[in-house]
Amino acid sequence: MITEKDITESLKNELQPLPYIYAFWLEGSYVMGYVDEYSDIDYWIDVDDNYVKEALEHVEIALRKFGELDERDETGNDHPKLGQIVYHIKGSSPYLVIDFNWQLHSRDRNEYYFIKGDIVEGARVIFDKDNVIQFKEANPQEILKNKENCKQECDYRYSQHNRVRKYIRRGSYAECYAYYNKYVIEPLVMFLRLKHIPLYPYHYLLHISKHMPQDVVKRLERLIQVKFLDEMEDKMREAEGWYYELHEELYSK
């Protein structure tokens, strides 16, 4: 059975001697401590701007030591200095997906870093030749900025609950559920994230079970699990009560 340890060691041995690859690190569940049999592997390298093609050739040499690559999906990235390819090794678990990312060495180093003690994002450094991977203290100003931005957006959404109610009255479940998520659940989740992990208010439900106390997650799940229109309004009232409790807690200080 192929393991993360095997793949990481193969990649390290192949990439570390290359002078145009400055750093290699691991992110995701293997770093944050919630690995299971369904986890993919999130790798990153920092590479000289002019040597991406050569670097990826060596990445694939390292991976092919375990077998044929039956998936190679270059998904791209909106950022001009980032890239991504998703690989799978034939015969390995269908969940053992290798999410391989790179950044160009010219990327502004003030643009990226990891927060010390963060429970959402982190890195395990395999090698770093140029102090590429930085760990810093959380910036209190960033939290204040998130709080202000979220307050404005969320208060607006909570003022629009009649958008949900009109579809309840019309008996249109699909539209009602879409608006219920947008105007009731999403802003509630933003406030919950501001309370528990204030640097990441916009991650919505991504890994939320790992980021918050289980009693909070279970309460939120009950509000999300709406099967019928006639229970939607009751759950809206419950969500509103919780929202305004959080509002008082977050903004009255």
N, C-alpha and C positions, 0 to 999 in steps of 0.2 A: 504494500500500500504506500502510495506517495504521500509524504507529509510536507507541511509548511517548512519544517526544519531542513528537509532534504532540498527543497527548491531554493530556499534562501541561501544555503551553503553553496549550491551550484552557481547561483547568480553572483554571489560574492566573489567566488574564485575566478569567475570569468570577467567580472567588471572592475574589480579593484585594481588590477595592474594597468588598466587603460588610463593614459594621462589626461584624456579629455572628459572623463567622468569624475566629478569632484565629490559627490556624496551619493549614498544609497541608504534608504531608510524604509521602514515599514509603518503603515498606519492601520486604522480600522480595528476590527474586533480582536485581532491577535495582539494588539497593543493595549486595548482598553479592558481586556479581561472577560469578555463574554463570548468566547469562541464555542461553537458547537459544530456538529457534523454538517451543518448547512452554510458555514461561514466561507466567504470568498477571501482572497488574499490581496491586500492593497499595497503595492510597491510604488516607490518613487525614486527617481534619480535626478541629480542636477548635472547637466551635460553642456559642454561647450556648444555655442550656437551653431557652429559649422559642422558638427559631428553627430547629429541626431541619427542619420541613416546608419552610420557605422556602429553607433551604440546599440541600436535596435537589432542589427545583425548579430551582435554578440549576445544580446538578451535571448534571441531565438536559438542560438547555438546552445546556450545553457539549458533552455527548456527542452530542446529536442533530445537531450540526454535521457529524458524520461519517456520519450515516445513521440509519435507524430502529433503535430498540432492540428486538431480538427476544427478549431475555431480561431479566427484572427479578425477581430472586428475593430477597425480603427474608427472610433466614434468621434474623434476630434474634440475640440474645446473652444469655447467662445473667447478665451483669453489668448492673445497672440503669442505668449511665451510659455504656454502649457500645451501638452498633448496627452493622448490616452489611447491605449490599445488593450482590448480584452482578449485573453487567450484561454484555451482549454486543451489539456493533454488527453489525447485519445485513450480510452480505457480507464481513466481516473474517474472518481466520483463526479456526477454531473454538477454537483454543487461546488467542486473544487475549481472555481473560476479564478483566473489570475488577472487582476485589474492592474495593469502596468501603466504608470504615469511618469511623465518627465516635465521638468522645467528647464528653460534655457538659463545658462549661467549669468546672462546679462539681466535677468529679472531683478527689479529693485528689491533689495533685501529688507527694506522697511515695509514692504508690502505683505510679507509672510513671516510668521513665527508661531510658536506654540506657547500656550499659557501654562505656567507651572501649576500642577495640581488639578488641571482641567479634567472633568469627567466625560466630556463630549469628544474632544479631539486630542490626539497625542502622537508621538513618534518613538519608534525604537531605532536608534541609529546603528546601522551595520558598519558603515565607515563614513568618515567626513574629513576630507583633505584640506578644506578651506573655510572652516567655521561657517558652513552654509546653514545648518539647522540650529536655530536659536530658540531658547526658552526664556520667556519673560514673565514678569508679574502682570496680573490683570490690570487694565487701565480703568480706574473709576470713572473717568470722563466718558468712556465708551458705554458703560452701563447707564449713566445719566442720559446720554443721547438716545439709547435704546428705549428707555422709559418714556421719554418725551415723544418720540416718534410713534411708539405703540399706543400711547394714550390718545393721541389725535386720531389715529386710524381706527382703533377699537371703539372709541366713543361714537364715531360716525357710524360704524357698522351696527352698534347696538341701538342707534336711533332709527334704524331701518327695519325693525322687526315686522312691521306691517307687510313688507315684501314677502315674508314667510306666511303670515296669517292669510293673505289673500289667496294663496294657493291651497291652504287648508280649506278655506271656504269654497274654492272652486273644485276641490276633490282631485287635484292634480298631484299625485304623489311624487313623480320623478322631479318635477320642477321645485316642489316644496322641499324635497330632501336636499337638492342642490343649494337652495337658498338657506336652508337650515344650517348646512355646513359652513357656508360663506359668512353668514351674518350672526350666527349663534355660537357654533363650535370653534371656528378658527380664532376669533378674538378671545374667547375664553382660554384656549390653549396658549395664546400669546401671553396672557396675564399669568398663567400658571408657570410658563417658562421664565417670565420676568422674576417671579418669586423664587423659583428653585435653581435656575441656571440663566441668570440675567444677561450673559453674553450671547445667548443663542435664542432670541425670541421668535425667530422666523423659521425654525426647523419643523414646525407643525408636529405631525405625529411620528416623525422619523426617530426610531429607537427610543420613543418616549417611555417605554416600560423599563428601560435601563437608567433613565435620567431622573425619575421622580419616585417618591414613596409609593408602595403598592396600593395603599388605601386611596391615594389620589388617582392613580391609574384606574382602579376598579370603579370609582365614582364617575370618572370621565367616560369609561366604557359603557356604563349604564345609560348615559345621555346620548352616546353615539348610536346605540343599538335601538333604533326606532323602526318598528315594523309597520305601524298603522298610523294613518292621519289623525285618528281621534286621540292618540297619546302624544302627538307632537306638541300640542299647546301646553300640556302639563309639564313636559320636559323643558320646554322653552322657559316657563316660569321658574323651574328649578335651576336652570342654567343662569338665568338672569340674577337670581338671588346669590348664587355663588360668585358670579361676575362682580356684583357690587360689593360683596365682602372683600374680594381681592382688590378692587378699586380703592376701597377705604384703607386697606392694609398697605398698599403700594404708594398711595399718593397723599395720605393725610399726615405723613411724618414731616 
